[in-house]
Amino acid sequence: MHDPEREHFRQEIRDLRRANRFWKRVATVTTTLAALLLLLAAGVGATMMSRLRIERREAAQAMKEAEIQRDIAEQQRQEAEQARGEAEKLQNRGHRFPSNPNP
């Protein structure tokens, strides 16, 4: 081989090596970014699942509290109805048997 031809091939090898290093860097950066995005997505997913569990737990607790309040209200309604019934009985007895202040 002649000297200019040999120099041309050497330059070609240097160019190919430089291009090879460039693409290796591109691959490394791309892989790193993909890994970071994957970790970010996993973190966001885990956070959302945790929040969802908390919200479900809070909703279940609110439902229990609402049921308790409903039961209390129903019990109070029944007690009030019973008291009203007793008051009506007492009132009816008073009208049936008037008191005689002058015997």
Secondary structure, DSSP 8 states (H G I E B T S, - for coil): --HHHHHHHHHHHHHHHHHHHHHHHHHHHHHHHHHHHHHHHHHHHHHHHHHHHHHHHHHHHHHHHHHHHHHHHHHHHHHHHHHHHHHHHHHHHHHHS---S--
